[in-house]
Amino acid sequence: MICTYLGLFCVTVNPYKWLPVYNPEVVLAYRGRKRQEAPPHIFSISDNAYQFMLTASAKYCSYVPGDRLP
């Protein structure tokens, strides 16, 4: 697995090769599920943030840092 949770954060290691972890089937597997209900993945973090944003009465901000090789 290239993802793990570190407290509230999802840490992802870039394997510098294509892996089938970002396809529509994976998106559906994480949609609407709580973080503890599925293995660590960035889709879990993003869906939970989106659901919180829809239900929270306060302003909300997400920060997704990253690095990419050309």
MOPAC internal coordinates of N, CA, C and O (Angstrom, degrees):
PM7 1SCF
backbone

  N    0.0000 0     0.00 0     0.00 0    0    0    0
  C    1.4450 1     0.00 0     0.00 0    1    0    0
  C    1.5245 1   109.01 1     0.00 0    2    1    0
  O    1.2310 1   120.46 1   -41.78 1    3    2    1
  N    1.3102 1   116.72 1   138.22 1    3    2    1
  C    1.4580 1   120.61 1  -178.45 1    5    3    2
  C    1.5268 1   112.39 1   -97.60 1    6    5    3
  O    1.2310 1   119.92 1  -178.88 1    7    6    5
  N    1.3498 1   117.75 1     1.12 1    7    6    5
  C    1.4604 1   122.06 1  -179.64 1    9    7    6
  C    1.5180 1   110.25 1  -123.69 1   10    9    7
  O    1.2310 1   121.37 1   -31.73 1   11   10    9
  N    1.3247 1   114.99 1   148.27 1   11   10    9
  C    1.4635 1   121.04 1   172.60 1   13   11   10
  C    1.5147 1   107.86 1  -151.23 1   14   13   11
  O    1.2310 1   120.62 1   -22.02 1   15   14   13
  N    1.3129 1   116.42 1   157.98 1   15   14   13
  C    1.4557 1   120.71 1   176.24 1   17   15   14
  C    1.5140 1   109.25 1   -94.79 1   18   17   15
  O    1.2310 1   121.21 1   -40.24 1   19   18   17
  N    1.3070 1   115.28 1   139.76 1   19   18   17
  C    1.4554 1   123.06 1   175.13 1   21   19   18
  C    1.5212 1   105.83 1  -129.76 1   22   21   19
  O    1.2310 1   120.99 1   -89.33 1   23   22   21
  N    1.3261 1   115.71 1    90.67 1   23   22   21
  C    1.4555 1   119.77 1  -173.18 1   25   23   22
  C    1.5124 1   109.76 1    67.73 1   26   25   23
  O    1.2310 1   120.50 1    55.04 1   27   26   25
  N    1.3214 1   116.66 1  -124.96 1   27   26   25
  C    1.4643 1   120.59 1   178.69 1   29   27   26
  C    1.5256 1   112.93 1   -84.83 1   30   29   27
  O    1.2310 1   120.14 1   174.37 1   31   30   29
  N    1.3208 1   117.35 1    -5.63 1   31   30   29
  C    1.4559 1   121.64 1  -173.34 1   33   31   30
  C    1.5250 1   112.24 1   -98.54 1   34   33   31
  O    1.2310 1   121.17 1   -29.34 1   35   34   33
  N    1.3105 1   115.37 1   150.66 1   35   34   33
  C    1.4618 1   121.98 1   172.49 1   37   35   34
  C    1.5218 1   106.67 1  -106.90 1   38   37   35
  O    1.2310 1   120.62 1   -62.33 1   39   38   37
  N    1.3213 1   116.41 1   117.67 1   39   38   37
  C    1.4581 1   121.96 1  -179.46 1   41   39   38
  C    1.5173 1   107.99 1  -101.28 1   42   41   39
  O    1.2310 1   120.84 1   -53.09 1   43   42   41
  N    1.3255 1   115.99 1   126.91 1   43   42   41
  C    1.4562 1   121.58 1  -178.24 1   45   43   42
  C    1.5174 1   109.56 1  -122.83 1   46   45   43
  O    1.2310 1   120.85 1   -46.43 1   47   46   45
  N    1.3198 1   115.98 1   133.57 1   47   46   45
  C    1.4584 1   122.00 1   177.50 1   49   47   46
  C    1.5237 1   107.99 1  -100.03 1   50   49   47
  O    1.2310 1   120.72 1   -50.29 1   51   50   49
  N    1.3110 1   116.22 1   129.71 1   51   50   49
  C    1.4600 1   120.64 1   178.09 1   53   51   50
  C    1.5254 1   109.07 1   -82.73 1   54   53   51
  O    1.2310 1   119.77 1   -65.50 1   55   54   53
  N    1.3368 1   118.04 1   114.50 1   55   54   53
  C    1.4698 1   119.90 1  -179.36 1   57   55   54
  C    1.5299 1   113.03 1   -80.07 1   58   57   55
  O    1.2310 1   120.28 1   179.13 1   59   58   57
  N    1.3309 1   117.07 1    -0.87 1   59   58   57
  C    1.4687 1   122.83 1  -179.86 1   61   59   58
  C    1.5203 1   112.52 1    56.66 1   62   61   59
  O    1.2310 1   121.00 1  -146.63 1   63   62   61
  N    1.3256 1   115.70 1    33.37 1   63   62   61
  C    1.4628 1   121.51 1   171.14 1   65   63   62
  C    1.5181 1   107.27 1  -153.43 1   66   65   63
  O    1.2310 1   120.71 1   -20.32 1   67   66   65
  N    1.3144 1   116.25 1   159.68 1   67   66   65
  C    1.4520 1   121.33 1  -177.96 1   69   67   66
  C    1.5278 1   110.14 1   -72.99 1   70   69   67
  O    1.2310 1   121.04 1   -51.03 1   71   70   69
  N    1.3360 1   115.62 1   128.97 1   71   70   69
  C    1.4538 1   122.09 1   173.98 1   73   71   70
  C    1.5249 1   107.94 1  -126.45 1   74   73   71
  O    1.2310 1   119.61 1   -34.21 1   75   74   73
  N    1.3164 1   118.34 1   145.79 1   75   74   73
  C    1.4714 1   120.50 1  -178.34 1   77   75   74
  C    1.5251 1   112.30 1   -80.73 1   78   77   75
  O    1.2310 1   120.50 1  -123.11 1   79   78   77
  N    1.3226 1   116.66 1    56.89 1   79   78   77
  C    1.4630 1   120.72 1  -178.72 1   81   79   78
  C    1.5268 1   112.59 1  -112.69 1   82   81   79
  O    1.2310 1   120.21 1  -177.75 1   83   82   81
  N    1.3166 1   117.20 1     2.25 1   83   82   81
  C    1.4580 1   121.32 1  -179.30 1   85   83   82
  C    1.5241 1   110.47 1  -128.39 1   86   85   83
  O    1.2310 1   120.03 1  -125.59 1   87   86   85
  N    1.3150 1   117.54 1    54.41 1   87   86   85
  C    1.4631 1   120.70 1  -179.87 1   89   87   86
  C    1.5302 1   109.56 1  -119.84 1   90   89   87
  O    1.2310 1   119.49 1   -10.00 1   91   90   89
  N    1.3281 1   118.57 1   170.00 1   91   90   89
  C    1.4702 1   121.12 1  -176.34 1   93   91   90
  C    1.5303 1   114.13 1   -57.52 1   94   93   91
  O    1.2310 1   120.00 1   146.43 1   95   94   93
  N    1.3156 1   117.61 1   -33.57 1   95   94   93
  C    1.4650 1   120.21 1   179.84 1   97   95   94
  C    1.5327 1   110.98 1   -64.72 1   98   97   95
  O    1.2310 1   120.78 1   140.75 1   99   98   97
  N    1.3255 1   116.11 1   -39.25 1   99   98   97
  C    1.4696 1   120.46 1   179.16 1  101   99   98
  C    1.5299 1   109.93 1   -68.74 1  102  101   99
  O    1.2310 1   120.34 1   139.67 1  103  102  101
  N    1.3218 1   116.96 1   -40.33 1  103  102  101
  C    1.4677 1   120.50 1   177.63 1  105  103  102
  C    1.5256 1   109.56 1   -57.41 1  106  105  103
  O    1.2310 1   120.18 1   132.30 1  107  106  105
  N    1.3192 1   117.27 1   -47.70 1  107  106  105
  C    1.4659 1   120.59 1  -179.49 1  109  107  106
  C    1.5254 1   112.33 1   -65.22 1  110  109  107
  O    1.2310 1   120.10 1   147.92 1  111  110  109
  N    1.3136 1   117.41 1   -32.08 1  111  110  109
  C    1.4609 1   120.79 1  -179.93 1  113  111  110
  C    1.5248 1   111.79 1   -65.90 1  114  113  111
  O    1.2310 1   119.87 1   155.23 1  115  114  113
  N    1.3240 1   117.86 1   -24.77 1  115  114  113
  C    1.4591 1   121.81 1  -177.63 1  117  115  114
  C    1.5216 1   113.54 1  -103.60 1  118  117  115
  O    1.2310 1   119.98 1   164.86 1  119  118  117
  N    1.3192 1   117.64 1   -15.14 1  119  118  117
  C    1.4622 1   120.78 1  -175.51 1  121  119  118
  C    1.5284 1   111.19 1   -65.72 1  122  121  119
  O    1.2310 1   121.04 1   -54.36 1  123  122  121
  N    1.3332 1   115.62 1   125.64 1  123  122  121
  C    1.4513 1   121.56 1   176.14 1  125  123  122
  C    1.5158 1   115.36 1    76.85 1  126  125  123
  O    1.2310 1   119.65 1  -174.31 1  127  126  125
  N    1.3195 1   118.26 1     5.69 1  127  126  125
  C    1.4653 1   121.41 1  -179.57 1  129  127  126
  C    1.5225 1   110.28 1  -100.38 1  130  129  127
  O    1.2310 1   120.98 1   -30.72 1  131  130  129
  N    1.3153 1   115.73 1   149.28 1  131  130  129
  C    1.4538 1   120.32 1   175.88 1  133  131  130
  C    1.5223 1   109.64 1   -75.06 1  134  133  131
  O    1.2310 1   121.34 1   -21.99 1  135  134  133
  N    1.3053 1   115.04 1   158.01 1  135  134  133
  C    1.4621 1   121.64 1  -175.63 1  137  135  134
  C    1.5261 1   112.77 1   -57.03 1  138  137  135
  O    1.2310 1   119.97 1   144.41 1  139  138  137
  N    1.3211 1   117.67 1   -35.59 1  139  138  137
  C    1.4598 1   121.74 1  -178.07 1  141  139  138
  C    1.5244 1   112.94 1   -79.25 1  142  141  139
  O    1.2310 1   119.58 1   171.53 1  143  142  141
  N    1.3198 1   118.41 1    -8.47 1  143  142  141
  C    1.4646 1   121.68 1  -174.89 1  145  143  142
  C    1.5218 1   114.08 1   -88.36 1  146  145  143
  O    1.2310 1   119.66 1   175.15 1  147  146  145
  N    1.3161 1   118.25 1    -4.85 1  147  146  145
  C    1.4646 1   121.07 1  -177.57 1  149  147  146
  C    1.5280 1   108.76 1  -148.68 1  150  149  147
  O    1.2310 1   120.33 1   -19.94 1  151  150  149
  N    1.3209 1   116.98 1   160.06 1  151  150  149
  C    1.4703 1   119.86 1   177.64 1  153  151  150
  C    1.5377 1   111.00 1   -59.73 1  154  153  151
  O    1.2310 1   119.72 1   -23.14 1  155  154  153
  N    1.3309 1   118.15 1   156.86 1  155  154  153
  C    1.4652 1   121.06 1   179.97 1  157  155  154
  C    1.5301 1   112.64 1   -55.91 1  158  157  155
  O    1.2310 1   120.93 1   -44.00 1  159  158  157
  N    1.3228 1   115.83 1   136.00 1  159  158  157
  C    1.4719 1   121.29 1   178.33 1  161  159  158
  C    1.5206 1   108.41 1  -165.76 1  162  161  159
  O    1.2310 1   120.17 1   -30.90 1  163  162  161
  N    1.3155 1   117.28 1   149.10 1  163  162  161
  C    1.4598 1   121.81 1   179.04 1  165  163  162
  C    1.5275 1   111.28 1   -62.88 1  166  165  163
  O    1.2310 1   119.70 1   151.37 1  167  166  165
  N    1.3309 1   118.19 1   -28.63 1  167  166  165
  C    1.4595 1   120.23 1   178.03 1  169  167  166
  C    1.5249 1   111.39 1   -65.25 1  170  169  167
  O    1.2310 1   120.03 1   147.03 1  171  170  169
  N    1.3127 1   117.55 1   -32.97 1  171  170  169
  C    1.4611 1   121.06 1   177.15 1  173  171  170
  C    1.5214 1   110.30 1   -64.85 1  174  173  171
  O    1.2310 1   120.51 1   134.13 1  175  174  173
  N    1.3173 1   116.62 1   -45.87 1  175  174  173
  C    1.4644 1   121.27 1   179.02 1  177  175  174
  C    1.5227 1   110.57 1   -62.40 1  178  177  175
  O    1.2310 1   120.28 1   134.08 1  179  178  177
  N    1.3258 1   117.07 1   -45.92 1  179  178  177
  C    1.4640 1   120.17 1  -176.39 1  181  179  178
  C    1.5273 1   111.31 1   -68.54 1  182  181  179
  O    1.2310 1   119.52 1   140.41 1  183  182  181
  N    1.3330 1   118.52 1   -39.59 1  183  182  181
  C    1.4605 1   119.76 1   179.42 1  185  183  182
  C    1.5236 1   110.86 1   -68.12 1  186  185  183
  O    1.2310 1   120.21 1   139.39 1  187  186  185
  N    1.3251 1   117.20 1   -40.61 1  187  186  185
  C    1.4600 1   119.77 1   177.35 1  189  187  186
  C    1.5259 1   111.24 1   -63.92 1  190  189  187
  O    1.2310 1   120.24 1   139.55 1  191  190  189
  N    1.3149 1   117.15 1   -40.45 1  191  190  189
  C    1.4675 1   120.42 1   177.38 1  193  191  190
  C    1.5202 1   110.89 1   -64.02 1  194  193  191
  O    1.2310 1   120.41 1   138.81 1  195  194  193
  N    1.3241 1   116.82 1   -41.19 1  195  194  193
  C    1.4708 1   120.68 1   179.28 1  197  195  194
  C    1.5232 1   110.93 1   -64.69 1  198  197  195
  O    1.2310 1   120.38 1   135.12 1  199  198  197
  N    1.3365 1   116.88 1   -44.88 1  199  198  197
  C    1.4654 1   120.03 1   179.25 1  201  199  198
  C    1.5317 1   111.05 1   -62.88 1  202  201  199
  O    1.2310 1   120.15 1   139.66 1  203  202  201
  N    1.3275 1   117.32 1   -40.34 1  203  202  201
  C    1.4596 1   120.79 1   177.59 1  205  203  202
  C    1.5235 1   110.76 1   -64.35 1  206  205  203
  O    1.2310 1   120.56 1   139.43 1  207  206  205
  N    1.3217 1   116.53 1   -40.57 1  207  206  205
  C    1.4525 1   120.98 1   179.85 1  209  207  206
  C    1.5329 1   110.85 1   -61.86 1  210  209  207
  O    1.2310 1   120.67 1   142.64 1  211  210  209
  N    1.3469 1   116.32 1   -37.36 1  211  210  209
  C    1.4584 1   119.77 1   179.69 1  213  211  210
  C    1.5234 1   112.75 1   -69.73 1  214  213  211
  O    1.2310 1   120.19 1   148.84 1  215  214  213
  N    1.3285 1   117.24 1   -31.16 1  215  214  213
  C    1.4565 1   120.25 1  -174.29 1  217  215  214
  C    1.5281 1   113.82 1  -101.57 1  218  217  215
  O    1.2310 1   119.58 1   163.72 1  219  218  217
  N    1.3117 1   118.40 1   -16.28 1  219  218  217
  C    1.4719 1   121.01 1  -177.57 1  221  219  218
  C    1.5202 1   110.45 1   -77.01 1  222  221  219
  O    1.2310 1   121.29 1   -31.67 1  223  222  221
  N    1.3017 1   115.14 1   148.33 1  223  222  221
  C    1.4628 1   119.10 1   178.35 1  225  223  222
  C    1.5279 1   111.50 1   -97.22 1  226  225  223
  O    1.2310 1   120.72 1  -173.68 1  227  226  225
  N    1.3336 1   116.23 1     6.32 1  227  226  225
  C    1.4647 1   120.81 1   179.91 1  229  227  226
  C    1.5318 1   109.48 1  -114.54 1  230  229  227
  O    1.2310 1   121.06 1   -14.90 1  231  230  229
  N    1.3116 1   115.58 1   165.10 1  231  230  229
  C    1.4587 1   119.94 1   175.84 1  233  231  230
  C    1.5232 1   108.95 1   -68.06 1  234  233  231
  O    1.2310 1   120.31 1   -29.77 1  235  234  233
  N    1.3047 1   117.02 1   150.23 1  235  234  233
  C    1.4565 1   121.40 1  -173.43 1  237  235  234
  C    1.5213 1   108.86 1  -137.82 1  238  237  235
  O    1.2310 1   120.80 1   -36.09 1  239  238  237
  N    1.3179 1   116.08 1   143.91 1  239  238  237
  C    1.4619 1   121.34 1  -179.89 1  241  239  238
  C    1.5208 1   108.94 1  -138.12 1  242  241  239
  O    1.2310 1   120.26 1   -40.91 1  243  242  241
  N    1.3318 1   117.12 1   139.09 1  243  242  241
  C    1.4627 1   121.98 1   174.80 1  245  243  242
  C    1.5188 1   108.35 1  -117.11 1  246  245  243
  O    1.2310 1   120.78 1   -38.57 1  247  246  245
  N    1.3037 1   116.12 1   141.43 1  247  246  245
  C    1.4593 1   122.00 1   179.29 1  249  247  246
  C    1.5169 1   107.73 1  -123.29 1  250  249  247
  O    1.2310 1   120.46 1   -58.28 1  251  250  249
  N    1.3313 1   116.72 1   121.72 1  251  250  249
  C    1.4539 1   121.79 1  -178.62 1  253  251  250
  C    1.5314 1   108.65 1  -124.26 1  254  253  251
  O    1.2310 1   120.52 1   -87.75 1  255  254  253
  N    1.3331 1   116.61 1    92.25 1  255  254  253
  C    1.4652 1   119.24 1   177.94 1  257  255  254
  C    1.5221 1   109.99 1   -78.60 1  258  257  255
  O    1.2310 1   120.16 1   -21.17 1  259  258  257
  N    1.2836 1   117.29 1   158.83 1  259  258  257
  C    1.4498 1   119.55 1   178.37 1  261  259  258
  C    1.5069 1   111.88 1  -171.06 1  262  261  259
  O    1.2310 1   121.44 1   -11.28 1  263  262  261
  N    1.2886 1   114.84 1   168.72 1  263  262  261
  C    1.4560 1   122.38 1   178.83 1  265  263  262
  C    1.5214 1   106.88 1  -135.97 1  266  265  263
  O    1.2310 1   120.54 1   -37.32 1  267  266  265
  N    1.3069 1   116.58 1   142.68 1  267  266  265
  C    1.4533 1   120.60 1  -177.17 1  269  267  266
  C    1.5273 1   108.62 1  -141.50 1  270  269  267
  O    1.2310 1   121.19 1   -45.39 1  271  270  269
  N    1.2915 1   115.33 1   134.61 1  271  270  269
  C    1.4742 1   119.75 1   174.90 1  273  271  270
  C    1.5142 1   109.05 1   -87.13 1  274  273  271
  O    1.2310 1   119.69 1   -32.06 1  275  274  273
  N    1.3154 1   118.19 1   147.94 1  275  274  273
  C    1.4652 1   120.48 1   179.35 1  277  275  274
  C    1.5038 1   112.86 1   -65.43 1  278  277  275
  O    1.2310 1   120.10 1   180.00 1  279  278  277

